[in-house]
């Protein structure tokens, strides 16, 4: 399918051929959910830790004698029942990542791209370049395109002026196409692709 290409001034400067096997697949919420869950689980550090009764720094001496006090039987201040004691079944360092087949990951990315195209939230730019690294300049250009929250995907490393201007905009993220992912696509209102990035994404996902 042919899709219009715009410049940062909002003018149409041509068209780009979008592959229907990448940008027009049926959107499956179950696949999107699985891929987002896989992404978020994979980036967890898993360094959380709580001390057990064998690790807390307290005396192991018996608190008071076993019988004759009228109180419950206790042997150590390290017991979980006491304030400052160990934690029962607390978190331990572990790997939170889960397995997900490459085909499912690829389908999830295609579903995310198709969802943006179907919802009219896809913008293809001829290039993501600025004359000077001014946030105000980029904000006005994006406002002219009707963009408030966007993930901007470029072919390679983003152009320096564009990247410097975008990093002060809290709802605009710029990344190379190799880093394009389902979670970032879904959490921004608009997906902005450069012409080259759209072609590289299609070659990668065909």
Long-range contacts (C-beta under 8 A, 24 or more apart in sequence): 3-117, 3-122, 3-124, 4-124, 5-124, 5-125, 5-126, 5-195, 6-123, 6-124, 6-125, 6-126, 6-145, 7-125, 7-126, 7-127, 8-125, 8-128, 8-129, 8-130, 8-141, 8-145, 9-141, 9-144, 10-144, 10-145, 13-126, 14-126, 14-195, 16-124, 16-195, 16-198, 16-199, 18-117, 18-198, 18-202, 19-202, 19-206, 21-110, 21-206, 22-110, 22-113, 22-114, 22-201, 22-202, 22-205, 22-206, 23-110, 23-113, 23-114, 23-117, 23-122, 23-202, 24-114, 24-117, 25-107, 25-110, 25-111, 25-114, 26-111, 26-114, 27-111, 27-114, 27-115, 27-118, 28-107, 28-111, 31-104, 31-107, 31-108, 31-111, 32-108, 32-111, 32-112, 32-115, 32-182, 32-186, 34-100, 34-104, 34-108, 35-100, 35-104, 35-105, 35-108, 35-109, 35-182, 35-183, 36-108, 36-182, 36-183, 36-186, 37-98, 38-97, 38-98, 38-100, 38-105, 39-181, 39-182, 39-183, 40-183, 41-96, 41-97, 41-98, 42-96, 42-97, 42-98, 44-96, 44-97, 46-93, 46-94, 46-95, 46-96, 47-93, 48-91, 48-92, 48-93, 49-90, 49-91, 49-92, 49-93, 50-87, 50-90, 50-91, 50-92, 51-86, 51-87, 51-90, 52-86, 52-87, 52-88, 52-90, 53-78, 53-79, 53-80, 53-85, 53-86, 54-78, 54-86, 55-86, 56-84, 56-85, 56-86, 58-84, 58-85, 106-205, 108-182, 109-180, 109-181, 109-182, 109-185, 109-205, 110-205, 111-182, 112-182, 112-185, 112-186, 113-185, 113-191, 113-201, 113-205, 115-186, 116-185, 116-190, 116-191, 121-189, 121-190, 121-191, 122-190, 122-191, 122-193, 123-147, 123-150, 123-190, 123-191, 123-192, 123-193, 124-192, 124-193, 124-194, 124-195, 124-198, 125-192, 125-193, 125-194, 125-195, 126-194, 126-195, 127-159, 127-194, 127-195, 128-152, 128-154, 128-158, 128-159, 128-162, 128-174, 128-192, 128-194, 129-159, 129-161, 129-162, 130-159, 130-161, 130-162, 130-165, 131-161, 132-161, 133-160, 133-161, 133-162, 133-164, 133-165, 134-165, 135-165, 135-166, 135-168, 135-169, 137-165, 138-162, 138-165, 138-166, 138-169, 138-172, 139-169, 142-169, 142-172, 147-189, 147-190, 147-192, 148-189, 148-190, 149-188, 149-189, 149-190, 150-188, 150-189, 150-190, 150-191, 150-192, 151-175, 151-180, 151-184, 151-185, 151-188, 151-190, 151-191, 151-192, 152-192, 153-177, 153-180, 153-191, 153-192, 153-193, 153-194, 153-197, 153-201, 154-194, 154-196, 154-197, 155-194, 155-196, 155-197, 155-200, 177-201, 177-204
